[in-house]
Amino acid sequence: MVAGFFINIIFLLTLLLFGSYLLLGVFSAMALRNYLRKNSYINYNSLVTSPFSPRVSIIAPAYNESRNIIDNVRTLLSLYYNNFEIIIVNDGSTDDTFEKVKEVYSLVKVNYFFDYRIPCERIRGVYKSEDPSFNRLTVIDKNNGGKADSLNAGINISRSSLVVSIDADSIIEPGSILKLVKPFLEEKDSKVIGTGGVIRIVNSCDVEKGHIRKINLPEKILPRLQVLEYTRAFLLGRMAWSHLDGLMLISGAMGMFDRDTVIKAGGYSTKTVGEDMELVLRMRRYMSEQEEKYEVTYIPDPLCWTEVPSDLGSMRRQRTRWTRGLAESLITHRKILFNPKFGRLGFLGYPYWLFFEWMAPLIAFGGIVYSIFLAITGVINWPFFLLLFTFVYTFAVCLSTWAVLFEEITFHKYEKKREVLRLLVTALFEPFFYPVHTIFAVIGNFQFLRGKKGWGGADRRGFEMKNNKRRSVIPRRKKK
């Protein structure tokens, strides 16, 4: 009796979850079609030459990034836009990150007036280059405070109306700023306060001096599984939520925000490891409470490439951190849930993340444990179990295949048909990896309940040519 009731609940939740995925896929297809149709008439070169293009500040926190910092700065300085500045924030690095940048770009300390409009650790100095060809570059040297604190320092220094937050170890597409700034320039009844785009995986790609020379599908199975995951999340998830006005997250790897709104909302929180989601929620709360019309938008163009974990240990630290950040953000902003003041965010976006992103893994873990118990005791309904497994497996594979086809008919980043076929074959095995994600989510929730803080470390190869086998250990980011 109890077993049947529990299995029926699991089946019902599975139907609700997959039904939401199906609806998101439909909305995403509609939004993507509209975007591609409108975007086919856009002349981005006019934005480059226009004197009315808004000034943009690109803020990149750097903590012990000595290995890649010079190439990353070189890439940022070569972005295709006419009115921008680069702000590198040295967050109290313990290696020679700051010394390298200072030497290569001939930096000198300057008198620079600014106000601590957002609290952050003490800024020890602001540096500019003596070489006029690097006049876009500003480097901040500050006491260590973590990524969110560094972004707040950069916002305090910035003089632009729009700010872009990025990871210093990411690779940015040359035309990314042009595409991000477009939603802010369109005539609308509501104010755009933030926009984000697709994040892609750089593992196994050929990278030279901060630029991607050749895009390859990851050789290792774990990063390749994450290619599928990222493709689904960005093309089938965030595109739809932007269309439904329920977008709650702009990736910390790259996002553009209205600086004035960020400051009024209080800047990035230093009390969470999910500062990217928390900021978007707080900005949306601020605008709703001020009764101002606003939008948080998303564009499906690939804008940024980042390295993902290639071993289970690094992936566990990343995913448990994501879970802690999600739980912290949801609890901090629980006022949004089913609150009419927040519109679709309160009735669609927040409930989805609460029930399907946070609670669903916990329920799934309980279902796995209970199924194992039923199998051991010999009371499991095998025909129903096999039917449910077949349904879940088939739907998961179809969803991943749908995402890959979306990618192929739109941006077609993987040019070799062999790589697309390998990705589709990977989709056949991915569902068997779901229990690992579930376990990581459970561990993350336990860590949250114990009050664990901090980012943890990650073992990464770094952005080197494919044949270069050197590895580097990215040290733990300090945070006071």
KADA-V502705 format. One record per residue. N is the residue number from 1. RES is the residue in one small letter. SS is DSSP state (H for helix, E for strand, L for the rest). Layout:
# KADA-V502705
N_RES_SS, N_RES_SS
This chain:
# KADA-V502705
1_m_L, 2_v_H, 3_a_H, 4_g_H, 5_f_H, 6_f_H, 7_i_H, 8_n_H, 9_i_H, 10_i_H, 11_f_H, 12_l_H, 13_l_H, 14_t_H, 15_l_H, 16_l_H, 17_l_H, 18_f_H, 19_g_H, 20_s_H, 21_y_H, 22_l_H, 23_l_H, 24_l_H, 25_g_H, 26_v_H, 27_f_H, 28_s_H, 29_a_H, 30_m_H, 31_a_H, 32_l_H, 33_r_H, 34_n_H, 35_y_H, 36_l_H, 37_r_H, 38_k_H, 39_n_H, 40_s_L, 41_y_L, 42_i_L, 43_n_L, 44_y_L, 45_n_H, 46_s_H, 47_l_H, 48_v_H, 49_t_H, 50_s_L, 51_p_L, 52_f_L, 53_s_L, 54_p_L, 55_r_L, 56_v_E, 57_s_E, 58_i_E, 59_i_E, 60_a_E, 61_p_E, 62_a_E, 63_y_L, 64_n_L, 65_e_L, 66_s_L, 67_r_L, 68_n_L, 69_i_H, 70_i_H, 71_d_H, 72_n_H, 73_v_H, 74_r_H, 75_t_H, 76_l_H, 77_l_H, 78_s_L, 79_l_L, 80_y_L, 81_y_L, 82_n_L, 83_n_L, 84_f_E, 85_e_E, 86_i_E, 87_i_E, 88_i_E, 89_v_E, 90_n_E, 91_d_E, 92_g_L, 93_s_L, 94_t_L, 95_d_L, 96_d_L, 97_t_H, 98_f_H, 99_e_H, 100_k_H, 101_v_H, 102_k_H, 103_e_H, 104_v_H, 105_y_L, 106_s_L, 107_l_E, 108_v_E, 109_k_E, 110_v_E, 111_n_L, 112_y_L, 113_f_L, 114_f_L, 115_d_L, 116_y_L, 117_r_L, 118_i_L, 119_p_L, 120_c_L, 121_e_L, 122_r_L, 123_i_E, 124_r_E, 125_g_E, 126_v_E, 127_y_E, 128_k_E, 129_s_E, 130_e_L, 131_d_L, 132_p_H, 133_s_H, 134_f_H, 135_n_L, 136_r_L, 137_l_E, 138_t_E, 139_v_E, 140_i_E, 141_d_E, 142_k_E, 143_n_L, 144_n_L, 145_g_L, 146_g_L, 147_k_H, 148_a_H, 149_d_H, 150_s_H, 151_l_H, 152_n_H, 153_a_H, 154_g_H, 155_i_H, 156_n_H, 157_i_H, 158_s_L, 159_r_L, 160_s_L, 161_s_L, 162_l_E, 163_v_E, 164_v_E, 165_s_E, 166_i_E, 167_d_E, 168_a_L, 169_d_L, 170_s_L, 171_i_E, 172_i_E, 173_e_L, 174_p_L, 175_g_L, 176_s_H, 177_i_H, 178_l_H, 179_k_H, 180_l_H, 181_v_H, 182_k_H, 183_p_H, 184_f_H, 185_l_H, 186_e_L, 187_e_L, 188_k_L, 189_d_L, 190_s_L, 191_k_E, 192_v_E, 193_i_E, 194_g_E, 195_t_E, 196_g_E, 197_g_E, 198_v_E, 199_i_E, 200_r_E, 201_i_E, 202_v_L, 203_n_L, 204_s_L, 205_c_L, 206_d_E, 207_v_E, 208_e_E, 209_k_L, 210_g_L, 211_h_E, 212_i_E, 213_r_E, 214_k_E, 215_i_L, 216_n_L, 217_l_L, 218_p_L, 219_e_L, 220_k_L, 221_i_H, 222_l_H, 223_p_H, 224_r_H, 225_l_H, 226_q_H, 227_v_H, 228_l_H, 229_e_H, 230_y_H, 231_t_H, 232_r_H, 233_a_H, 234_f_H, 235_l_H, 236_l_H, 237_g_H, 238_r_H, 239_m_H, 240_a_H, 241_w_H, 242_s_H, 243_h_H, 244_l_L, 245_d_L, 246_g_L, 247_l_L, 248_m_L, 249_l_L, 250_i_L, 251_s_L, 252_g_L, 253_a_L, 254_m_E, 255_g_E, 256_m_E, 257_f_E, 258_d_E, 259_r_H, 260_d_H, 261_t_H, 262_v_H, 263_i_H, 264_k_H, 265_a_H, 266_g_L, 267_g_L, 268_y_L, 269_s_L, 270_t_L, 271_k_L, 272_t_L, 273_v_L, 274_g_L, 275_e_H, 276_d_H, 277_m_H, 278_e_H, 279_l_H, 280_v_H, 281_l_H, 282_r_H, 283_m_H, 284_r_H, 285_r_H, 286_y_H, 287_m_H, 288_s_H, 289_e_H, 290_q_L, 291_e_L, 292_e_L, 293_k_L, 294_y_E, 295_e_E, 296_v_E, 297_t_E, 298_y_E, 299_i_E, 300_p_E, 301_d_E, 302_p_E, 303_l_E, 304_c_E, 305_w_E, 306_t_E, 307_e_L, 308_v_L, 309_p_L, 310_s_L, 311_d_L, 312_l_H, 313_g_H, 314_s_H, 315_m_H, 316_r_H, 317_r_H, 318_q_H, 319_r_H, 320_t_H, 321_r_H, 322_w_H, 323_t_H, 324_r_H, 325_g_H, 326_l_H, 327_a_H, 328_e_H, 329_s_H, 330_l_H, 331_i_H, 332_t_H, 333_h_L, 334_r_H, 335_k_H, 336_i_H, 337_l_L, 338_f_L, 339_n_L, 340_p_H, 341_k_H, 342_f_H, 343_g_H, 344_r_H, 345_l_H, 346_g_H, 347_f_H, 348_l_H, 349_g_H, 350_y_H, 351_p_H, 352_y_H, 353_w_H, 354_l_H, 355_f_H, 356_f_H, 357_e_H, 358_w_H, 359_m_H, 360_a_H, 361_p_H, 362_l_H, 363_i_H, 364_a_H, 365_f_H, 366_g_H, 367_g_H, 368_i_H, 369_v_H, 370_y_H, 371_s_H, 372_i_H, 373_f_H, 374_l_H, 375_a_H, 376_i_H, 377_t_H, 378_g_L, 379_v_L, 380_i_L, 381_n_L, 382_w_H, 383_p_H, 384_f_H, 385_f_H, 386_l_H, 387_l_H, 388_l_H, 389_f_H, 390_t_H, 391_f_H, 392_v_H, 393_y_H, 394_t_H, 395_f_H, 396_a_H, 397_v_H, 398_c_H, 399_l_H, 400_s_H, 401_t_H, 402_w_H, 403_a_H, 404_v_H, 405_l_H, 406_f_H, 407_e_H, 408_e_H, 409_i_H, 410_t_H, 411_f_L, 412_h_L, 413_k_L, 414_y_L, 415_e_L, 416_k_L, 417_k_H, 418_r_H, 419_e_H, 420_v_H, 421_l_H, 422_r_H, 423_l_H, 424_l_H, 425_v_H, 426_t_H, 427_a_H, 428_l_H, 429_f_H, 430_e_H, 431_p_H, 432_f_H, 433_f_H, 434_y_H, 435_p_H, 436_v_H, 437_h_H, 438_t_H, 439_i_H, 440_f_H, 441_a_H, 442_v_H, 443_i_H, 444_g_H, 445_n_H, 446_f_H, 447_q_H, 448_f_H, 449_l_H, 450_r_L, 451_g_L, 452_k_L, 453_k_L, 454_g_L, 455_w_L, 456_g_L, 457_g_L, 458_a_E, 459_d_E, 460_r_E, 461_r_L, 462_g_L, 463_f_L, 464_e_L, 465_m_L, 466_k_L, 467_n_L, 468_n_L, 469_k_L, 470_r_L, 471_r_L, 472_s_E, 473_v_E, 474_i_E, 475_p_L, 476_r_L, 477_r_L, 478_k_L, 479_k_L, 480_k_L
